[in-house]
Amino acid sequence: MVVFELERYATEDGPGIRTVVFLKGCNLRCTWCQNPESHLIKPQVMYYKNQCVDCKKCVAACPTKSVSHVIPFGYITDHNTCILCGACVDACFYNARKIIGEEKSVEALFEEIMRDRCFYEESGGGVTFSGGEPLLQADELSVLARMLKKEGIHTALETAGHVKWEAFQKVLPHIDLVYHDLKHIDSQEHKTYTGVPLEQILSNISRLSREHGNVIVRIPVVPGVNDDPAAITSMMEYITKKTAVRKVELLPFHRLGAAKYEGLGWIYQMAAVQNLAKESCEPIAEIGRGLGLEVQIGADQEGQES
């Protein structure tokens, strides 16, 4: 499995204290994505401009000449030609470069997760699979999730749902809780802002809600994209009429991932958009509540008030 982060002691991705396993690879390109390092399924080199002293040792060390100075970003790695040898990382004395992503066997990942078993047992927590899109690694994920369930560990999945239903079928028998994104209800708008059409995602939400008893829909609220009352109302009405889901989490937009784009040599399209306060989402939440949904603002622990 290709993992780009293991976050321990997490409290906003399911009940209790959790370990969040962030898997690399995503087939969406949401303009507001806070984890752009998850897009490619392979490891890649991240550059940290604020730690760079312009010594150019990374450029000299690269055997494939994949590192070059790119304005305005800095010393960026060409991910198409990089062979991930780590020479540029080793040459940097100032920790301005890092390989993001690591291949781990299912067994090794399982052992690493189980080190925190006492925290899961004491808090009613467990493990959450996130990304990226975890279901792009469904075969390996199903094995790992099954191993955890045999040990009595609570498992949760975060997905955007742009996969074939067969991927869900492999994993769902070993998953206790599913967070499924819904980013827009208009197919053309959805494709404009995420790069993919909407129909398969809607189909999966509806089927998932009928076949799995614990599904929460997450709506990232993004100014100028899906925060107008008409779009929100349509999304909430779809949830109430076409699915069995009864709980929704609204995730207010923030720019916490902006620096990561710079480190990858990519332009962050939402740089001019202001962070959205929780209070600003209250009128949006009331739309869903008026339709009979339980709506929470923010990804707090399951069951807690935001």
VENVENRA-V277376 format. One record per residue. N is the residue number from 1. SS is DSSP state (H for helix, E for strand, C for the rest). Layout:
n: <N,N>
ss: <SS,SS>
This chain:
n: <1,2,3,4,5,6,7,8,9,10,11,12,13,14,15,16,17,18,19,20,21,22,23,24,25,26,27,28,29,30,31,32,33,34,35,36,37,38,39,40,41,42,43,44,45,46,47,48,49,50,51,52,53,54,55,56,57,58,59,60,61,62,63,64,65,66,67,68,69,70,71,72,73,74,75,76,77,78,79,80,81,82,83,84,85,86,87,88,89,90,91,92,93,94,95,96,97,98,99,100,101,102,103,104,105,106,107,108,109,110,111,112,113,114,115,116,117,118,119,120,121,122,123,124,125,126,127,128,129,130,131,132,133,134,135,136,137,138,139,140,141,142,143,144,145,146,147,148,149,150,151,152,153,154,155,156,157,158,159,160,161,162,163,164,165,166,167,168,169,170,171,172,173,174,175,176,177,178,179,180,181,182,183,184,185,186,187,188,189,190,191,192,193,194,195,196,197,198,199,200,201,202,203,204,205,206,207,208,209,210,211,212,213,214,215,216,217,218,219,220,221,222,223,224,225,226,227,228,229,230,231,232,233,234,235,236,237,238,239,240,241,242,243,244,245,246,247,248,249,250,251,252,253,254,255,256,257,258,259,260,261,262,263,264,265,266,267,268,269,270,271,272,273,274,275,276,277,278,279,280,281,282,283,284,285,286,287,288,289,290,291,292,293,294,295,296,297,298,299,300,301,302,303,304,305,306>
ss: <C,E,E,E,E,E,E,E,E,E,C,C,C,C,C,C,C,E,E,E,E,E,E,C,C,C,C,C,C,C,C,C,C,C,C,H,H,H,C,C,C,C,C,E,E,E,E,C,H,H,H,C,C,C,C,C,H,H,H,H,H,C,C,C,C,C,E,E,E,E,C,C,C,E,E,E,E,C,C,C,C,C,C,C,C,C,H,H,H,H,H,C,C,C,C,C,E,E,E,E,C,E,E,C,C,H,H,H,H,H,H,H,H,H,C,C,H,H,H,H,H,H,H,C,C,E,E,E,E,E,C,C,C,H,H,H,H,H,H,H,H,H,H,H,H,H,H,H,H,H,C,C,C,E,E,E,E,E,E,C,C,C,C,C,H,H,H,H,H,H,H,H,C,C,C,C,E,E,E,E,E,C,C,C,C,C,H,H,H,H,H,H,H,H,C,C,C,C,H,H,H,H,H,H,H,H,H,H,H,H,H,C,C,C,E,E,E,E,E,E,E,C,C,C,C,C,C,C,H,H,H,H,H,H,H,H,H,H,H,H,H,H,C,C,C,C,E,E,E,E,E,E,C,C,C,C,C,H,H,H,H,H,H,H,C,C,C,C,C,C,C,C,C,C,C,C,C,H,H,H,H,H,H,H,H,H,H,H,H,H,C,C,C,E,E,E,E,C,C,C,C,C,C,C,C,C>
